[in-house]
Amino acid sequence: MSKIVNILKEQKSIPLDKFINIALYDKKFGYYMKKNPLGPRGDFITSPLISSLFAEMIAIWCVAFWENLGKPKKILLVELGPGDGSLSYDLLNSFKNFKKFYNSINIRLLEKSKKLKKIQKNKIKNKKVKWIQKISDLNSGPLIFLGNEFFDSLSIKQVYRKKNSYLEKYVKLSKNNKLDFFFKKAEKKLVKNIKKYKLLSSGNVIEYPSDAIKYLEIIGEKIKKYNGGILLFDYGYTKNKNKNTLQSVKDHKYLNILSDPGNSDITSHINYSFLTKILERKNLKIEKIITQSEFLQKLGIIERASIISKNQTFKEKANMFYRLKRLLHYKEMGVLFKTMFVHNKKTKFSLGFK
Ligand SMILES: C[S@@+](CC[C@H](N)C(=O)[O-])C[C@H]1O[C@@H](n2cnc3c(N)ncnc32)[C@H](O)[C@@H]1O
């Protein structure tokens, strides 16, 4: 907290997106820079850590996509924000069952946190895997970008509309060095973009994912140039909500965003219709956004679990199906989590989406 208090003493106020970036990614103070937040003993759990069946389904999808692209001799899988490395680790294990594909695939990981990078390096010891600093460094393809809960961990701006005026959310110090929100007139460029992307359909809260836009623009250009696509899993909504979706989590419980920055996760829900608009501007094909449950079931996750269960003890079976339920049930991760696939228009591939 002291780092943010010091910054605010100097700068008086900072916009919400800057506050989130410091709270999550400041080199010393940032939440993701200090610890591994994932897993039962961390603050939250993600699909790859719940069951390796999640990675298995994605592995099959990647192999089918590669076949559809004409089995290129080389293909790059770029995982965005790999956390503790579980997804790429499990993907590689599954890829080994498809020899030709395994020979063609290489993996690039984009990770901001040095702490997590170290955990990933200890977990995945495979020459096929390298870490990259920036997406702009990628200069060959085809490319498969893959992200699970990557975009929800990027910072956002929030703007409130009051009739015809637009007010941006900032953080400042109030009495006793406590953090507080307040609003300032939004800059013209931001208001122009909000109008350009038609971000306001109802309500009066506009969430503007400034970082996601930067990433998607460059990812879109790479897909256009080198062919391939992007497969995303994240929680979010498909129609503009205009609601405040910011949330903070610590020890698997929600807390106020301002109460423990640097020691709690801060995320927001993905506005899929907005992400779609960014990629449509790159003239790419966006498959219908579906739920995580639909995608995994179309790829045969239940059938696969049934086959595996034949050689399992009752306890193992119960554990596997309990985890499967967490991935698929509408009250758990099955429906709030959506899957999005965007690719070059010349590619005709929609496995899992039709
Ligand atoms: C919510 S975690 C998800 C981890 C993992 N994908 C999973 O599903 O278990 C977000 C991940 O994205 C990383 N991350 C966030 N912003 C990033 C950025 N701008 N560049 C690279 N990695 C980033 C975090 O450090 C973390 O590894």
The ligand as an SDF file (V2000), in Angstrom:
LIG
                    3D

 27 29  0  0  0  0  0  0  0  0999 V2000
   -5.1690  -14.6270  -14.2340 C   0  0  0  0  0  0  0  0  0  0  0  0
   -3.5850  -15.1940  -14.5820 S   0  0  0  0  0  0  0  0  0  0  0  0
   -3.9570  -16.5580  -15.6680 C   0  0  0  0  0  0  0  0  0  0  0  0
   -2.8460  -17.5660  -15.6980 C   0  0  0  0  0  0  0  0  0  0  0  0
   -3.0460  -18.7830  -16.6120 C   0  0  0  0  0  0  0  0  0  0  0  0
   -3.3290  -18.4120  -17.9570 N   0  0  0  0  0  0  0  0  0  0  0  0
   -4.0880  -19.7170  -16.0690 C   0  0  0  0  0  0  0  0  0  0  0  0
   -5.1770  -19.7770  -16.6780 O   0  0  0  0  0  0  0  0  0  0  0  0
   -3.8620  -20.3870  -15.0740 O   0  0  0  0  0  0  0  0  0  0  0  0
   -2.9710  -13.9360  -15.6870 C   0  0  0  0  0  0  0  0  0  0  0  0
   -1.5880  -14.2050  -16.2410 C   0  0  0  0  0  0  0  0  0  0  0  0
   -1.2600  -13.1960  -17.2180 O   0  0  0  0  0  0  0  0  0  0  0  0
    0.0040  -12.6100  -16.8900 C   0  0  0  0  0  0  0  0  0  0  0  0
   -0.0030  -11.2450  -17.4480 N   0  0  0  0  0  0  0  0  0  0  0  0
   -0.8360  -10.2460  -17.1380 C   0  0  0  0  0  0  0  0  0  0  0  0
   -0.5900   -9.1440  -17.8770 N   0  0  0  0  0  0  0  0  0  0  0  0
    0.4130   -9.4780  -18.6990 C   0  0  0  0  0  0  0  0  0  0  0  0
    1.1010   -8.7800  -19.7380 C   0  0  0  0  0  0  0  0  0  0  0  0
    0.7910   -7.5280  -20.0480 N   0  0  0  0  0  0  0  0  0  0  0  0
    2.0600   -9.4340  -20.4070 N   0  0  0  0  0  0  0  0  0  0  0  0
    2.3590  -10.7180  -20.1070 C   0  0  0  0  0  0  0  0  0  0  0  0
    1.7550  -11.4280  -19.1410 N   0  0  0  0  0  0  0  0  0  0  0  0
    0.7980  -10.8220  -18.4330 C   0  0  0  0  0  0  0  0  0  0  0  0
    0.0470  -12.7290  -15.3870 C   0  0  0  0  0  0  0  0  0  0  0  0
    1.3130  -12.5250  -14.8480 O   0  0  0  0  0  0  0  0  0  0  0  0
   -0.4680  -14.1550  -15.2200 C   0  0  0  0  0  0  0  0  0  0  0  0
    0.4990  -15.1080  -15.5810 O   0  0  0  0  0  0  0  0  0  0  0  0
  1  2  1  0
  2  3  1  0
  2 10  1  0
  3  4  1  0
  4  5  1  0
  5  6  1  0
  5  7  1  0
  7  8  2  0
  7  9  1  0
 10 11  1  0
 11 12  1  0
 11 26  1  0
 12 13  1  0
 13 14  1  0
 13 24  1  0
 14 15  1  0
 14 23  1  0
 15 16  2  0
 16 17  1  0
 17 18  1  0
 17 23  2  0
 18 19  1  0
 18 20  2  0
 20 21  1  0
 21 22  2  0
 22 23  1  0
 24 25  1  0
 24 26  1  0
 26 27  1  0
M  CHG  2   2   1   9  -1
M  END
$$$$
